[in-house]
Amino acid sequence: MKIIQKPNNARGTRDFGPKEMALRNYVFSIIKGHFEAFGFQTIETPAMENLSVLTGKYGDEGDQLLFKILNSGDYLSKVSGDPMNLGSKALLPQISEKGLRYDLTVPFARFVAMNRNEIAFPFRRSQIQPVWRADRPQKGRYREFYQCDADIIGSESLVNEAELIALFQSIFLGLGLKANLIINSRKILTGIVEAVGAADLFTPFAVAIDKLDKIGWDAVAIELESNGFAPSQIESLKRLFHFEGTNDEKVQLLTDFLAGNAIGLAGLSEIKSVLYLSSLNGFDNSNVFFDFKLARGLSYYTGLIYEGKASDLPFGSIVGGGRYDNLTEAFGLPNMSGVGISFGIERIIDVMRELNLFPDIQLSASKLLLTYFDEQGQSVAIRIANELRKDNLAIEVYPDIAKIKKSFEFADKKGIPFVGVIGGQEIKDGTVTLKEMKNGEQRVLSISDLVRALN
């Protein structure tokens, strides 16, 4: 006897049934609405990109998390040398030319470079699509997940950073989710590492500091030491990073710490400007925090960086982003500065579910289920359904002639709020008996009254 193996999802991926999709569409609709209110235009890019587009943009750790796609056909026959004896670095370029996108920003930069003559700059772009990372799956972290991105490219103005802060405030107010936005500047991080005399160690410094919230200072100190930082330099960083205070107090501390360091002071000036500009946006900005420990791991950031977290639940980052000055240069378009923010839809949904923040959402798209007792009623139901659809009502016809109780059970399970029954008397009178599933109330209505009742 053949044993049929139970199917499973690929690790780090999930199915979304109607109930889950109702929640997702609720969040997507709110985010899309605010993207449009801020003037962002929607684009889409392919799921796969040439590896030449993706590699070298995310740092070494990011490159390792790229999903590579094997070349089609007998790809091994085209390998130069013995595949068994070649190392992975030598073998990979010969068997894989494409990969699944790691984020939406790098493909966006490629899009801008390719379509520069058709785009009106500064260009406000929004994009909601899935991305893939060969990461270790865990709670809130998946191998396939959606990102919701908003970018402004073609302008160096700090008004753009302030606009993205306002967008952050607007979206989370719309979702009813309390969230804090943490900001910093890569220029400040550069200034800090230069101020302690370790300018050549910026990359390992940024990588280590990015892990501070996850592994704590002691583990970060060990990593810094292993990458060449002297004990005196680590001690200076420890004193700095253990400071707690208001945004103004942190600005003053860094003004003294970075004295004489041009790039660090430039970053600090940008922070002060953005904090001022965002104070004009009409939102309560008490949830915007300047934290010079924030690093953000992606290597393409050059200026301000963002990270958002839920304030009522320790759940990791749910928003990220920052300023990038050189990303399109890799695609032949220099001097094209941009800034973007990305909303982690999967984690936002997980947080909202855990905090019970979702309203009572109708699970079914159908507003009304029409049911009947016989073939004559079936014919009338089909005709009425299509009349009602012309009034932009979502109507479903129960397909089988069966006991009426079965129709009600179907509507209840699917979450259809109303059932319209068409029997002999209703056919004679040109009416429908409308039952509201939530409270069981019934009314006999003409078709025109039915339209009004459902609107």
N, C-alpha and C positions, 0 to 999 in steps of 0.2 A: 504494500500500500504506500502510495507516494505521500510524503509528509509535506504539506504546504507551509512554508515559513511565513510567519506573521510579518507583514511589512512594517518598516520603521522609517521615520524621517532621517535624513542625513544629519549627523551631529551638528548642533548649533543652528538648526533651521526649524521652522514651525509651520503648521497649517493654521489658517484662520477661518473658522466657521462663521455662520451668519451673526451669532451673538457677538463674537470678537470683532467682526468687521463693522458692526453697528457702532461700537465704541471707537474703533480706529477712524471711521469716517466722520464721527463727531469731532474728534480732535483735528483731523486733517481739514475739515471745513472751517473751523475757527482759525487755524493757522493761515490757510489760503486767503480767508477774508481779510486778515490783517496785512498779509503780503500785498494784496491788491490795494488796500487803503493807503499804504505807504508808496504806491507807485511802482512796485516791482513787476517785471514782465516774466512770464513763464517760458522756460526752455526745457528740453530733454536731450540727453546724450546717450550713446549706446552703452549697453551693459559691459561690453568688452572693449578694451583699448589696446593699441600696440604697447608692448612692454617698454619700448623706448619712450613712450609718453609717461608711463607710470613710475618707472624706476628712477631713483636718485632724488625724488621729491619729498620723501617722508622720513629720511634718515635710515640708518642701517636696520633698526628694529622694524620700521614700517615696511621696508623692502622685503624682509623675511616673511611678513604676514600677507603678501600678495598671493592670491590664487592664480597660478599659471595654467594656461590652457595648452594642451599638447597640439602640435601641428596635425592637420588631417592627413589621412593616408598612411603609408608605411614610413613613418617619420624616422625610424631607427636606421633604415637603409641609406639615409642621407647623412648619417653621422660620420665625421672624419675621425678615424681611430676606433679603437675598441671601446664601446660604451661601458663595458664592465670595469675598465681600467681608468676611464676618465673621471675626474672629480666632478661634483655637481656644478661648480662654477663654469667649467669648460663644456659640460654636456648641455646645460640648460639653453644657451643661445642657439644650439643646433636643433633642439626638439620643440622649442616653444617660442613663439613670436608675439603672442597675445596674452592678456590677463584680464580678470574681472576687476572692475574699478574698485579702488580702496576707499575713495571718498568722492564727493561731487566737485570739489574745488579745482583739482588738477585737470579733469576733463573740461571744466568750464574755462580754464585758462587756455587750453588748446582750442576750444570753440571760439573764444574771443580772437585769438591770433588768426584763425582761419576765416573769420567773418568780419574782420576789422572794418572793411569798407561799407558794410551794410548796417553797422551798429551806430547809434547815436550816443556819444559819450558825454558825460558819465552815464554808464549803463547800469540800471538797476535790474538785477536778474533774480528770479526765484526758481527753485527746482526741488521737486519732491520725488525721489526715486530710491530704489534699493542699492546698497553697496555690500561688498563682501570682504571679510578679513579672516585669514586662517589663524584665528585667535583661539585660546582655550575657553570653551563655553563655560559660563557660570551665570549666576543670577544677575539679570540686567545686562548681560554681555552675550551677544549672539554672533554667529558667523555670517548670517544674512540679516540685514536690518535696513530700515529706511532712514534716510536723512532728509531734513527739511531745511534747505539753505536759502539765505538771502545775502546777496553781495552787491556792492557798489564799486564799480571799476572805472578808471579813467579820471580820477580826481584824488588829490592828496589832502583835501580839506578835512579837518577834524570834525566838521559838522557831520560828516558821514558816520564817524564813530558814535557821535551823540544820537544820530538818527537810529542806529542799530540798538542803542540802549533803550530808546523810546519804543522801538519795535518789541524788544524783550519785555518791557513793562506792559505794553498793550496786550500782547499775546497771553501772558500769564494771568493778567487781570481777567481776560476773556475766558480763560480756562478755570478760573477760580482756584488756582494753585499758587501758593506762596513760594517764591523762589528768590534766592540771593544771586546777584551778579558780581563776580570778582574780576577786577581788571588789573593789569600790569602792563609793562612794556618790555619787549626784548632788548631795547636800548638800555633800559635800567639794569637788566641782568648783565648785559655786556659791560656796563660801567662798574657794576659790583665786582665782577671777576677781574677787571683791569685794576680796580682800586686795591685789591688784595695781592696784586702782582702775579696773576695767573692768566694773562690775556690769551695765551696759546691753548688754554684748557677749557675754552667756553663750551664746546660740545659735550664733553663728559660732565661738566658742571650742570648744564641745562638738563641733561638726561637724568642725573642724580636728583636734582632739586624737584623735578617733575614727579618723583616718587615719594616726596616727603610726607604727604597725607596718608599714603598707603603703608609705608614701612617705618616711618618715624626717623627722628634725627640721628640716632645712634647708627642705624643701618646706612643712612645716607653718608654719614661721616666716614664709615669704613669704605664705602664705594669711592668717595672723593679721594681718600688716602691711596687707594689702589690705583687711581688714575693719575697720581703724581702731585696731589696737593700736599703741601707741608703742614705739620701740626699747627704752626702759628697762623697759617692762612685759614685752616679749618676752624680754629678758635675764634678768629675774627668773624667768620661767617656764622658761627653758632650764636655769638652775641647779637649779631644783626637780626638773624632769623627768629630769635626768641623774643623779639620786641613785640609788644602788643599795645595798640593805641588807636586813636581815631584816624581818619583819612588825613586830616591836617597835621596831626602829630607824626604820622609816617612820612609825610612830605617834608616836614622840618628835619626829621632824623636823616633822611637821605640827602637833603640839601647840604648838610654838614659832612656826611660820609662820602659823598661824591664830589666834594669841593675840588675844582680844577679839572674834573673829568668831563670833557665836552659831550661825548655821546650819552653818558649817563644823565647829565643835567638836561640834555635835549629831550630825552625820554621823560624825565620828571616834569619838564615844562608842558609836554603833550598831555600827561596825566592831569595836571592842574587845569589845562584848557578844556579837556573833555569833561571833567567833573563840573566845571562851571557851565559849559554848554548844556549838559544833561540836566542841570538844575533848572533850566528854563523850559523844560518840556511839559510841565504841568502835572507830572506824576510825583508820588512820594518816593524820592530817591534814597530813602534811608536804608534800602536793601542793596545799594551799590557800594561795594567795598574795594578800596585800593589795597592790594596785598602783593608786596614785592617778592614773595616766595613763589608766586604763580609762574610756571615756566611753559606749559603746553609743549608736548613732545614733538610736534611736527616742525621740521627744519625750515619750512619756507616762510615762517612768520618773521617779520623784520621790525615791526613797531608795536602798537597796542595789541594786547591779547585779552580774550574774554574766557570766563568759565562760569557757568550757572549751575546752582545746586538747589534742590528742594530745601526749604528752611525747616519743615516739620518732620523730615524723615532723612536719616543718614543713608543716602543711596548713590553716592558718587555723582559724577558730572552728568547733567542732562542738557547742557548747552555748551558750545565751544566756538571759538573763532578768533579772528585777529586780522591785522594789517599785513599784507604781503606786497613787496615792491618789485620783486624780480621774477615772479612766477611765469609770466608770459614771455620773458626774455629767452627762456629755454626753447620756445617755439617761434623764435624770430621776431618778436615784438617787444623791444626794450621800452623803458620809461612808461610803463603802464601800471601804476599803483592801484591796488584794490584793497578793500576790507570786507570781511564777510562774517556771518554768524550762522551756526548750524544748530538746529533743534533736534535732539535725540528722541525721536518719536517713541521708540520702544520703551525707553526708560520713563519718559513722561507718562505713558499709558500705565506702566507698572506702578508708578508712584500714585497716580490718580486712583487706580483701583485699590491700592493698599490704604489710601486715606478716605475711600468712599466719596470721591468727589464727582462721580458721574451722575448726571440727572437721570430721570426715568426716560430712557431712550426707546422709541418704537423699534422693535427688532425687524419687523417686516416692512418692506417698501409698500406693500399693498395696504390700502386704507379700508377696503371692503372685499369680502368674499361673498360671491353670489352662489346660492345653492338652490335645489329644486327637488321635485319628487318623481318626475317622469320626463319623457322625451320632449313633450311640448314645453315644459318648464325649462328644459335644457336649451332649446332653441331661443326662447325668450331671454334667458340669462345671457347668452352669447350676444344677442342684439343689444340689450341694455348695457352690457359691459363696454361695448365699443362706443355707444353713445356717451357714456360717462367719461371714457378716456379722452374724448374730444374736448372735455372740460378740464383736462389736465389732472384728472383723478387717477390714482393707481388702483386698478381693479383686477381681481382675480376670480376666475370661474372654477368652481369645484368640478373636476372632470367626470366623476362617476355618479351614476344614479344609485344612491345607497341610502341607508337610514340617516335621517337628518342629524342625529346625534353625532354621527361620524364626522360630519362637516364642522360641527361646533368644536369637537375635540381637535380637529386639524387646525382650525383658526386659533384656538387657544394655545396649542403647542407652538405654532409659528409666530404668534404675537400679532395677529391681524385684529385690529380693534373693533371692527363691525362685521356682522354677517347679515346679508340680505336674503330672505327666504321668498321664493316664488312658487306659490301653489296655485290650485285651480281658481280660488277666489281672487288672488292677486292678478292672475292673467285676465280674468274677466273684467276687473276694475281698473286695470292699467296701473297697479300699485306694486310696492315691495314692502314686506314686513322687515323692518330694520331692528336688529338686536345689537345692543352695545355689550360687548363681552365683559367689560370691566365690572358693570353693576347688574347686568341681566335685564335692563329695561328694554321694552319693545314698543315700537311705533309703526303704524301703517302710513306710508308716505307715497305721494305721487312722485314721478321721476324728477320733476322740477324741484319739489321739496327735498328729495333725496340729495340732489346736488348741493342745495343750500346747507343741509345738515352735515354733509361731509366736508364742506369748505371751512 
